[in-house]
Amino acid sequence: MNIKDRPDVINSKPKKPSGDYKKFAIQKYPADISDFYFKTKSIELINKGTKVVSIGSCFAENIARYLKAHKYNYLVTEKGSGYFSANWGIVFNSASIRQIFEYSFDLFKPKVQWWEREAGRMQDPYRRNIIYQKGVHEKKRQAHYEASRKAIEQADVIIITLGLVEVWRDNRDGTIFWRVPPMHLYSPNIYEFYTMTTSDIHSDLVRIKLILEKFNPNCSLIITVSPVPFQATYREDCDVITANVYSKAVSSVAANDFVKSYKGQNVYYFPSFEFVRYGFNNPYIADGRHIKRPVINNMMKFFEKMFVKGA
């Protein structure tokens, strides 16, 4: 039967809501950026003396840049580390961040140790663009491991920014490389492309938390998701926009579930992705990926409102 032949449906009037929902505290969908500010409780973890460490995607660099510029105690334990506490470089996924925590405490034993490059140079497969001359490569990497350990051990607060879920890994032991392997070394028997799941990310974050509980139990952990979209995807089953939305959704779900599971245990979520993506009509510059400087500054003011004492 066609709905047009249903006069009881056509002529029926919508029922008024019962109003029962009014008995409970609710938040309406944000109309503007002020909702983020005014409906957020201050946690107050940080003051100007708090030793802060950040690690993660390119957006983590923006956080570090702001903290340094505004004279916070951003902890640096290694020279030449750029805008990070140690020379980790940009780290895009939770597994690579987890491996950094592991190698800092001699808990990382991958099958692939180095990628050998031209002219007697050795590349670290687990950090971005780190290449040493052969013969000094082991010594230099060990010095980095020690600096990395100091940063994690001495931090009062560590900020982790998750970027994406697409990785290249060793299919023998599951270790994650910082990028697609060099073509002269590539073998399908070793290297494979993989898209991480919420379970993968949650497991990585739990591992990081357990390492902190052992080596720096008083350290607080702030988890956030980068609002910077993909530059490209390796996935062949969907377009880059779908791949990006999937990546951000999986990262956000995993991060929120992790924080909920450690409620009351110095673990917090900072909604940088939500703040940028849904708090502004046009937060990105012309390339559609990188965020406008005033938006970043506004977001960091929100960060201060959440986490800085007396902000």
N, C-alpha and C positions, 0 to 999 in steps of 0.2 A: 504493500500500500504506500502511495506517495504521501509525503508529509502534508501536502496541500489538501489532502482529503481527511485530515485530522483536525476538525474545528476545535477540539478540546485543547490541542497544542497551540494552534494559531491564536486563539482568543485568550489563552491563559496569561495571567499577569505574574511577573516575577515576584517571588516571595521576599519579604524583607528579612535580612539576616537576624538571627535570634538575639544577637548582642552578647552572647555568652563569652565571646573572645575578649570583651572589654574587661572581664574579670581578671585577665592575666596581663602581665607586662609585655608589651610588644614594641618593636621598632619598625617603622615604615621604611620602605626602600629609600635609600639616600637621594635627596633632591639636589644637594650640592655638597661641596667639600666640607662645610661646617659640621655636617653630621658625623664625619670621621673624628673631628676634633672634640665635639661636645659630648659624644656618646662613648668616649674611650676613657677607661679608668687608668690613672697613672700608676705605674709599677715602681718607678724610681730605683733602678739598679745602678745608675751611673752618675758619678760626679766628675769634676775635672781631674781628680786623682786616680780614678778607676782605670786599670790597665785593660784596654780594649783591643781585641784581635778580630780581624775579619778575613774570610776566605770564601771563594766562590766565583761566580760568573763575572762578566764585565761590569754588571751593575754593582757588584761588591766593591769595585774600584771607585765608583761614585760615592759610596758610603765612606770608604777610607779617606778619600780626598776631602770630603766635608769635615770629617772628624779632625783631621790634621789641620785644616785651615782654621778651624774654630778652637784650636788649642786644647783639644781633649788629649788625654794620655794614651795616644795610639801607640801600642807596643811594637817596636821594630827590633828584631834580633839578628838580622842578616843584612849586610850592605848590598846595595844593588837590587833590592827587592821591589823597587817601584812603589806602588801604592798598597803593598801588602806587607804583613808583618814579617814574613820570610819569603824566600824566592820561590813561591809556589806558582806564580803566574796566574793567569785566568784559568779557573777550574769550572767546567760547565755542568758536571753531574755529581750526584750524591756518592756514587761508587768511587770516583776519583778522589773526592774529599775524604771518604772513609779510608782509602788507601794511604793518604797523607798522614792521617792519624795513626795508622798501623805502622808505616815505615819510620815514623818519629820515635816509636818505642820498640823497634826491632821485631815487629809482628808481621811484616810483609815479606813473603818469600816467593816471588814470581819466577816462572820458568824463563821468561824473556828478561834478561838483565839490561841489555843495551841494543840499540840499533847502530850498526856500523855504517858510517857515511864515507864520502870521498875524502881524500887527502889525510887519511889517518885520524879522522875525527869520530867521536862517539856521541850518540844522541840518547838522552834519557827518554825512554818511551812513555814515562808517566808524568812528565811536566812539559809545559808548552815551550818549544824552541830553546831547550837547554842542550847545548852542544859543547863538549870539552875536547881538548886535544888528547889523543890516546896516550896513555902513560901517566896522566895526572887525573884522569876522569874519575877513578874510584875515590881518590883522596878528596877531590872537590865535592863529589856527591855526599861523602860521609860528613864533610863540614856542613853541608846544607841540612842533612838529617839532624845534626846536633842543634843547629839554629832553629829548626822546625820544632824540635822537642822543647827547647827553651820557651818558645812563643806559646805553645800549648800549656806547658806546665805553669808558666808565670801569669797567664791571663786571668783576669777577674770575670770578664765577659767575652764570649766568642760569638760573633755574628756569622751565620752560614747562609749564603745565598744560593738557592738552587736555580739552575738555568734551563736545562733541557734533559730529555730522556733517551736520546739517540746516542749510542756508543759503539765503538769497535772494541772487541774483546778477544782474548785468547780462549778458544773453545776447549782447551785442555784443562785449564785451571780456573777459568772465569775472570782472570785479571782484566782490568779495563785500561786501555791506552788513551792518551790525551787526544789522539786524532787517528785518522785513517793511516795505516802503516805505509812506509815508503814502498813504491811499486817494485823496486829491485829486491825487496825482501818479502813481498807479499806471497802468501801461500794460503789457499782455501782450506788446507788441512790444519792451519793454526788460527788464522784471523777470520772473524765473522762479524757482521753487522747485527746489532741487537737493539730492540726497543724495550726500555725498562718499564716495569709495572709498579703500581703503588706498593705492592708487597716488597719488591726489590728496594725501593727508596726507604720504606719504613724500616726494613732490616738494616740498611746502611746507617740510618740515624740512630737506631738502637745500639749498634756496634760502637758508634762514636760516643754515645752517652756512657756506655760501659767502660770504655777506655778512659774517659774523663773521670768517672767515679773512682777508678783505680789510681790515676796519676795526678788529678787535680779536682778533688771532690767538691770543693767550694765554688767552682767556676759555674757561672750561669750561661745558658745557651739560648740564643735568639735565632729562630729559623725564619727565613723569608724566601719568597719566590720572585725572581727577576721579572719585571714587566717588559723587558726587551724581547721582541719577537725573534723567531728564527731568521737567519740569513739564507739558509737553504736546508733541504732535507734529503736524506739518502733513501727514504721510503719510496717504494714504487707502487704501493697499493692505494695511495691517496695523494692529494695535492698538498702543497706546502702550508696553506692556511689551515687545513684540517689537521695536519701534522703538528702545527704550532699550538692550536687549541688543545689538542690531545695532550701535548707535552705539559702545558701550563696546568691543565686540569688534573692530570695525574700527580704532578709535583705538589699542587695545592692540597689535594686530598690526602696524600701521604704525609705532608708536613703537619696538617691540622690533626690528623689521627695520631701522629706521634706526640704532638704537644698535649693532646687530651690524655693520652696514656701515661704521661709523666706529669700530670697536674700536681702542683704543689712541690715539685722537685727541681726548681730552678730552670725550667724549660718554658720558653715563651714563643709566640708567633707574632711577627710583625707583618701586617698586610700591605707590603709595598706594591705588589702586583695589583691588588684591588684598588688601592688608593690612586695609583696612576691611571689604570685602565678605566675606572668607573667614576673617578672624582673630577675628571676634566673632560671637556668636550673635544679638545684637540691637543693631546699631550705630546705628540711626536713632531719632530722636525720633518723636513720635506722627504726624507728617505723612508718615512713611515715606520722606522725602527727605533732610532735613538731619541731620547727624551729631552725635551726642552729644559734648559738650565733653570728657569724659574720654577718649573714643575718639580725638579729634583730638590731645589732649595725648600720648596713648600713641603715636600715629602719628609725632608730631614727635620723640619720644624715639628712635623707630626711625630717623628721618631723621638725627638727631644721631649715632646709632651708626654709620650708614653713611658719613656725609660730614664729621663734625666731628672735628678732631684732638683726641685725648685724651679723647673722650667715653666 
